[in-house]
Amino acid sequence: MKPLAPSAALRLAPVTRREAVGGLAALLAAGLWPGALRAAADKPKPVPYEEFTFVALNDFHHREPACDPWFTALFHQVTQHKDAEFYLLLGDLADNGAKDSFTTIRRLVTATKIPFHAVPGNHDCPASNSYAAYAEVFPDSFNHVFTHRGWQFVALDSSEGTKYNNTHIQPATFQWLDAELPKLDPLKPTVICTHFPLSAKTPNCPLNAEDVLQRFLNFNLRLTLGGHFHGKTLEKREQFELVTNACCSRVANNHDGTKDKGYWLCHAKADGTVERAFQLFTFTAPAAPTVPAIPVVPSPTTAPKPA
């Protein structure tokens, strides 16, 4: 497929999903993403987007009360980014779907007094394959969309129960997408937030992840943020990036062999791009309380009796 000339880009017609099937690879190979091209073409002159900062954290894996000091320190560090306007919690908030874990994470993030948005991960579903506890503590945190300073954030439930590989994004998510996308503005810069990665180059990407991306062909897509694979990955597709990050868990390790735990500090820029910076989380265990020493009183000696 030959790259479009500038004049042709101005005449881009919407791409239907039928046309997208089988043609997505050709578009990407040519360095084209119709939604981003249309957004540029429909701007008669450069108009900067609003800028702002947000934080994205993934893979908490809260397992037990012993994790509480770790996450207390994590959210304390996050609050030091005074310009962050909201937080994204990208799934696996709990390690085994326990309600106590969800309650702890919600309590700590709520205490920051900064808005937050969450999506579920496979570890947020216990062996019973029920997300009831997650839904009770994080209501309306499956498939949802929010706007911020003219940007659109589409948060998706990308999990299939407790499965961690060879998964499929479930029909309910696609049904929700097909109903909601017509309500959104395809020209606004858009970010997709999921737990599972959407890049097929990343381990454990859902087998039908491209079906999600095809639905955004006509959108000004700028970034997809995910987790599940504990490690920094990046795939660039001309106008946007697909990324994952290291985990921020006390009990889980990174899958790429690295030791650093942390999160993304993201800055949405005026040119419609998102700048990311990894923030290393360093945990210092609280010092054990000191116990005052008990003075030792020498035992009185008994004077020898005279002979």
KATA-V771300 format. One record per backbone hydrogen bond with DSSP energy under -0.5 kcal/mol. CO is the residue of the C=O (numbers start at 1). NH is the residue of the N-H. If there is no record, write none. Layout:
{{CO & NH} {CO & NH}}
This chain:
{{5 & 9} {6 & 10} {7 & 11} {8 & 11} {9 & 12} {14 & 16} {16 & 20} {17 & 21} {20 & 23} {20 & 24} {23 & 27} {24 & 28} {25 & 29} {26 & 30} {27 & 32} {28 & 31} {33 & 36} {33 & 37} {34 & 38} {35 & 39} {36 & 40} {37 & 41} {38 & 42} {40 & 43} {42 & 44} {52 & 268} {53 & 85} {54 & 266} {55 & 88} {56 & 264} {57 & 90} {58 & 248} {59 & 248} {60 & 250} {62 & 95} {64 & 67} {65 & 68} {67 & 71} {68 & 72} {69 & 73} {70 & 74} {71 & 75} {72 & 76} {73 & 77} {74 & 78} {75 & 79} {77 & 80} {78 & 81} {80 & 82} {81 & 84} {83 & 53} {86 & 55} {87 & 117} {88 & 57} {88 & 90} {89 & 91} {89 & 119} {91 & 59} {91 & 60} {92 & 60} {92 & 61} {93 & 62} {98 & 101} {98 & 102} {99 & 103} {100 & 104} {101 & 105} {102 & 106} {103 & 107} {104 & 108} {105 & 109} {106 & 110} {107 & 111} {108 & 112} {109 & 112} {109 & 114} {110 & 113} {115 & 87} {117 & 89} {119 & 91} {121 & 124} {122 & 125} {123 & 97} {124 & 126} {126 & 129} {130 & 126} {131 & 135} {132 & 136} {133 & 137} {134 & 138} {138 & 141} {142 & 144} {144 & 155} {146 & 153} {148 & 151} {149 & 50} {151 & 148} {152 & 154} {152 & 191} {153 & 146} {153 & 155} {154 & 193} {155 & 144} {156 & 158} {159 & 170} {160 & 163} {167 & 207} {170 & 173} {170 & 174} {171 & 175} {172 & 176} {173 & 177} {174 & 178} {175 & 179} {176 & 180} {177 & 181} {180 & 183} {181 & 184} {184 & 186} {185 & 188} {186 & 220} {188 & 220} {189 & 152} {190 & 222} {190 & 223} {191 & 154} {192 & 225} {193 & 156} {195 & 227} {197 & 206} {198 & 200} {199 & 202} {202 & 205} {206 & 209} {208 & 211} {208 & 212} {209 & 212} {209 & 213} {210 & 214} {211 & 215} {212 & 215} {213 & 216} {214 & 217} {216 & 219} {217 & 35} {219 & 221} {220 & 190} {222 & 241} {223 & 192} {224 & 243} {225 & 194} {227 & 229} {228 & 230} {229 & 231} {230 & 255} {230 & 256} {231 & 233} {233 & 244} {235 & 237} {235 & 242} {237 & 239} {237 & 240} {240 & 237} {241 & 224} {242 & 235} {243 & 226} {244 & 233} {245 & 231} {247 & 262} {254 & 257} {258 & 254} {261 & 281} {263 & 279} {264 & 56} {264 & 266} {265 & 277} {266 & 54} {267 & 275} {268 & 52} {269 & 272} {270 & 49} {273 & 269} {273 & 275} {275 & 267} {277 & 265} {278 & 280} {279 & 263} {280 & 282} {281 & 283} {282 & 284} {283 & 285} {290 & 292} {293 & 295} {295 & 297} {296 & 298} {301 & 303}}
